[in-house]
Amino acid sequence: MILVIRHFFYRSYVGLGLWPFIILRNKSLKQDKALINHERIHLRQQAELFLVFFYLLYLFEWLLKSLYYLDCYRAYRNISFEREAYLQEKNLDYLRDRKPYQGMKYIFVNPMDH
């Protein structure tokens, strides 16, 4: 289910997968196939890790990488869950072909330079 909540987002963030919802900054973003796919990838990750483990790992990884990079945005972009979603967001068949826990391999890939 997709919800639109304009005042929910910080800075340039426009979408959030918060199981079982995709929350968007504005209605026109519903047409952004890559964004919707990105958030659906997060919903799959959340379901695989029973929500609470996803959020704990996400926060833990963000904290460690924030200390490592000394840059919160770069840390965010290099969280393994975000790497998988960003690298696969344009592949609209990804979720159909994705095997369970396939996202774990993104823990070990090279960092993104964003």
C-alpha positions in Angstrom: 0.0 0.0 0.0 1.3 3.4 -0.9 0.7 6.4 1.3 1.5 10.1 0.6 2.6 12.1 3.6 4.1 15.4 2.5 5.7 16.5 5.8 7.2 13.2 6.8 10.5 13.6 5.1 13.8 15.3 5.9 15.7 17.3 3.2 15.8 15.6 -0.2 14.4 12.2 0.9 11.2 11.4 -1.1 10.3 7.8 -0.2 10.4 5.3 2.7 9.5 1.6 2.9 8.0 1.0 6.3 6.5 -2.4 6.2 3.9 -2.9 4.9 3.7 0.6 3.5 5.5 2.7 1.0 5.4 6.3 2.1 6.0 9.0 -0.5 6.6 12.8 -0.3 4.1 13.6 -3.0 1.5 11.9 -5.2 3.4 12.3 -8.5 6.1 10.0 -7.1 3.7 7.0 -7.5 4.7 7.1 -11.2 8.5 6.7 -10.4 9.0 3.0 -11.1 12.6 3.0 -9.9 11.6 4.6 -6.6 8.7 2.3 -6.0 11.0 -0.7 -6.9 13.6 0.6 -4.5 11.1 0.8 -1.7 9.7 -2.6 -2.5 13.2 -4.1 -2.2 13.3 -2.6 1.3 9.9 -4.2 2.1 11.3 -7.6 1.0 14.4 -7.1 3.2 12.3 -6.1 6.1 10.1 -9.2 5.8 13.1 -11.5 5.5 14.6 -10.2 8.7 11.3 -10.1 10.6 11.2 -6.2 10.8 12.9 -5.8 14.1 16.2 -7.4 12.9 16.1 -5.3 9.8 15.8 -2.0 11.8 18.4 -3.1 14.3 20.9 -4.0 11.6 20.1 -0.9 9.6 20.7 1.4 12.6 23.9 -0.5 13.7 25.4 -0.4 10.2 24.5 3.3 9.8 26.1 4.1 13.2 29.3 2.2 12.3 29.6 3.7 8.9 28.9 7.2 10.2 31.9 6.9 12.4 33.9 5.4 9.6 33.1 8.0 6.9 32.4 10.9 9.3 29.6 11.7 6.9 26.0 10.6 7.6 24.8 10.7 4.0 27.7 8.7 2.8 27.1 6.2 5.6 23.4 6.0 4.6 24.3 5.3 1.0 26.7 2.5 2.0 24.4 0.6 4.3 24.1 -2.9 2.7 20.3 -2.6 2.5 20.6 0.7 0.6 23.3 -0.6 -1.7 21.1 -3.5 -2.8 18.1 -1.2 -3.3 20.1 1.5 -5.2 22.0 -0.9 -7.4 18.8 -2.9 -8.3 16.1 -0.2 -8.4 16.1 0.1 -12.2 15.8 -3.6 -12.6 12.1 -4.0 -12.4 12.3 -7.8 -12.6 14.7 -8.0 -9.6 12.2 -8.9 -6.9 10.7 -11.6 -9.1 14.1 -13.2 -9.7 15.7 -12.4 -6.3 16.4 -15.3 -4.0 15.8 -15.0 -0.2 18.5 -13.2 1.7 20.3 -12.4 -1.6 20.8 -8.9 -0.1 23.4 -10.2 2.3 26.0 -10.2 -0.4 25.9 -6.4 -0.4 27.6 -6.4 2.9 30.8 -7.4 1.2 30.7 -5.4 -2.1 32.7 -2.2 -2.6 31.3 1.0 -1.1 29.4 3.4 -3.3 31.0 6.7 -4.0 27.9 8.8 -3.5 
